[in-house]
Amino acid sequence: MKYLMLVCTDPGHTPDENDGAPAIEDWVDEMNARGTRVIGDRTRPATDATTVRVRNREVLLTDGPFAETKDQIAGFDVLDCADLDEAIEVAAKHPMAWRGLIELRPVWPLGE
């Protein structure tokens, strides 16, 4: 099953370099070797976001993210895992699980 893993930062959190979190490069290498990580990358900051809405057939654009939140999406990965337990195990190894948060969402194919 595929999962979208949203990697979120907490801009107010000061990371502790001694918190035991793995290096991102180590996480990427391990998940690529396992064949679990399908694709992933960083995203630009929320200040570079554009929100798109259509109302009454008019396209409305807003600079910035959809919602005002403390935590901000910093990147994403698409995981291919046997089940939610494996996706949780993979996410828990990601450095941002230690310093921010990880949101897992099952991918819901359009044909289902």
Legacy VTK file of the C-alpha trace (Angstrom):
# vtk DataFile Version 3.0
C-alpha trace
ASCII
DATASET POLYDATA
POINTS 112 float
0.000 0.000 0.000
1.247 3.476 -0.793
1.392 6.238 1.826
2.050 9.934 1.428
4.406 10.972 4.188
4.221 14.711 4.863
7.367 15.927 6.605
6.575 18.921 8.818
8.744 21.335 10.749
7.976 23.350 13.828
9.611 26.756 13.239
9.455 27.473 16.981
11.353 24.302 17.897
15.111 24.546 18.347
16.537 21.159 17.438
18.930 19.532 19.857
21.830 18.207 17.827
22.313 15.531 20.498
18.725 14.225 20.336
19.798 10.991 18.643
17.955 11.701 15.389
19.528 10.060 12.359
20.917 12.109 9.479
18.460 12.570 6.623
20.991 11.078 4.205
21.132 7.894 6.288
17.323 7.624 6.330
17.084 8.143 2.549
19.829 5.586 1.884
18.170 2.974 4.137
14.678 3.423 2.699
15.948 3.449 -0.885
17.879 0.225 -0.197
14.723 -1.366 1.258
12.693 -0.279 -1.765
10.232 1.454 0.561
10.767 5.036 -0.633
9.158 5.598 -4.037
9.921 9.327 -4.386
10.559 12.253 -2.091
11.982 15.722 -1.885
12.020 18.933 0.095
9.536 21.720 -0.532
10.173 25.432 -0.556
8.986 27.350 2.544
5.325 28.223 3.048
6.141 31.816 2.096
6.674 30.526 -1.469
3.326 28.682 -1.573
0.388 29.644 -3.768
-3.123 28.508 -2.855
-5.551 28.007 -5.770
-9.348 28.120 -5.434
-12.091 28.365 -8.035
-15.288 30.162 -7.002
-18.068 31.024 -9.423
-15.793 29.892 -12.279
-13.151 32.441 -11.264
-9.637 31.343 -10.314
-8.604 32.923 -7.015
-4.958 32.876 -5.977
-3.596 33.498 -2.512
0.062 33.824 -1.617
1.055 31.490 1.151
-0.255 28.225 2.528
-3.865 27.096 2.754
-4.073 27.373 6.512
-2.246 29.274 9.211
-0.513 26.686 11.318
2.564 26.541 13.476
3.879 23.410 11.756
4.774 23.728 8.080
5.292 21.128 5.371
8.987 20.895 4.592
8.958 17.895 2.288
7.249 14.693 1.295
7.906 11.072 0.485
5.734 8.452 -1.132
6.216 5.144 0.631
5.314 1.676 -0.582
4.713 -0.366 2.572
2.998 -3.630 3.374
0.698 -1.918 5.878
0.320 1.005 8.278
2.594 -0.655 10.840
5.481 -0.669 8.380
4.733 2.942 7.336
4.852 3.978 11.005
8.145 2.147 11.491
9.606 3.943 8.441
8.276 7.355 9.532
9.589 6.921 13.076
13.121 6.587 11.691
12.906 9.924 9.831
14.822 12.782 11.536
11.794 15.096 11.426
9.820 12.639 13.561
12.357 13.620 16.228
12.381 17.355 15.501
9.031 18.136 13.893
6.282 15.733 12.918
5.376 13.242 10.237
1.849 12.840 8.884
1.027 9.595 7.087
-1.891 9.414 4.669
-2.853 6.321 2.698
-2.967 7.008 -1.021
-6.530 6.636 -2.306
-6.400 5.770 -6.026
-9.087 7.416 -8.142
-10.454 4.072 -9.352
-11.388 2.925 -5.829
LINES 1 113
112 0 1 2 3 4 5 6 7 8 9 10 11 12 13 14 15 16 17 18 19 20 21 22 23 24 25 26 27 28 29 30 31 32 33 34 35 36 37 38 39 40 41 42 43 44 45 46 47 48 49 50 51 52 53 54 55 56 57 58 59 60 61 62 63 64 65 66 67 68 69 70 71 72 73 74 75 76 77 78 79 80 81 82 83 84 85 86 87 88 89 90 91 92 93 94 95 96 97 98 99 100 101 102 103 104 105 106 107 108 109 110 111
